[in-house]
Amino acid sequence: MTKLRQALSRQIGQSTVEFALTSLIIIPMLFAMIDVGVYFWIDTTLANAVREGTHYASVHGSQSSAPSGPGNDSAIISDVNSHIAGLPNPANLTVQATWSPNNSPGSTVTVQATYQWHPFSAILWNGTLTIQEDSTMTIEH
């Protein structure tokens, strides 16, 4: 009976050491995979929100009943912000709209959004990632 207990004790100790060694590799890989998925989700959400903001600006040119244009981009920023539901820490988002040359029909509008993201794995390297999206459309109205 004593030999059986010693054998089981060694086997449990070996399993503990194997788990400790493999978890040092597997757990960081798991967090990295989660971060990659969250990165692509944020990137896609941001791209869609910017596209919607650009569409809003393209149909609210100088001939619109509620025009947006240089110096008056708060409605565009509000529209982009309304399409980022679920984005972690929306305060890290900056939106900027530029018109070339103005907001008349036939001109172009570009909406650019920049988001500072702190991935979970940044605990190891103490950093942030900048995710940037932009969209350009021709003003219709």
N, C-alpha and C positions, 0 to 999 in steps of 0.2 A: 504494500500500500504506500509506503514511503517513496519508493521509486516512481510510482505513478504520479504522486503529488509533485515530485521534483520535475518530472517530465512536463507536466501541465504548467507548472510555474515558469519553466524556461520557455515554453511555447507562448504563454501569455506575454512574457517579457519581450520575446521576439516580435510578436504582433504589434505591441505598443511602439517599439522602435521603428518598425516598418511603416506604421501609420504616421508617426511623427515625421519621418523622412519624406514620404510621398505627399503628405499634406503641405509641406513647405513648397512644393511645386504646384500641386493641383489647386489650392485655395487662391493664390495670386492669379493663376490662369483663369479661374472662374470669375473673379472680380474684373479682370481685363476684358473678358468676353461680355460681361454685363455693360461695362463702360463703352465698348465698341457699339453695342446695340443702342444704348442711350444716345451716343454721339450721332448715329444715323437718324434716330428719331428726331432729335433736336434739329439737325440739318434739314430734314424733310419738312418739318413743321415750319421752320424759318423760311424756307424757299417758298412754300405755299402762302404764308402770310405776306411775304414781300410781293409775290405775284398778284395777290388780291389788292394790296395797297397800290400797286402800279396800275391795275385795272381801274380802281376808283379814281386815280388821278387822270387817267386817259379819258374818262367820260365826264370829268368835272373840269374841263378847260375854261378858257375865257368866255365862251359862248353858253356855258351852263348857267342854270338858275342859281346854283350854289358853287361858284367857281373856286378852285384851289389853284395856287400858283406861287411864284417866288414870294417869300415872306408870309405865306398863308398855307402852311403845310400841316397844321394841327389836325385837320380832318383825316389826312392821309396817315399820320402817325397813329391816330386813334383807330383807324381801320386796320392797320397792321397789328396793333395791340389786341384788337378784338379777335384776331385769328391765331393767337399763340396760346390758347387755353392749355393749361397743364404744363407749360414750360417752367422748369424750376427757376426760381428767383428772377422774375421778369424785370426787376430793377436793373439787371445787368444788360439790358437790351437798349441799343441806341438806333434810331431810325433817322435817315436823312433823305430828302428828296431834292433832285436838281432838274431844272428844265433847260432845254437847249433849243432855240435861244430864249423862248418864253413859253407861256401857256396857251398860245393860239393854236387852232387846229392845224395839223401838219407838223408841228414841233414834236420833240420827243421829251419824255419824262423818264427819269431813272430813280428808282427807289432802292436804297441800300440799307441793310440792317446788319449790325454787328452785335454779337452776343458773346460775353465772357462766361465760359463754363468751367466749373471746378469739378473735374471727374473724381470719383471715389478713389481711384488708384493714385490720385495726386498726393495722397497722404505720404506716399513713398518718396516723391520728388518735389512736393510743395510747389505746384504750378497750376496755371490755368491755360485753357485752350481758347483761342479766338475763332469763332465760327462766323463767317461772313457770307451773305447772299445778296445779290442784286438782280434787278429786273428792269428792262427798258421797253417802253411801248410808245406808239405814236398817239398823240392826242387827237381824239375824234370830235369833240364838241368844244 
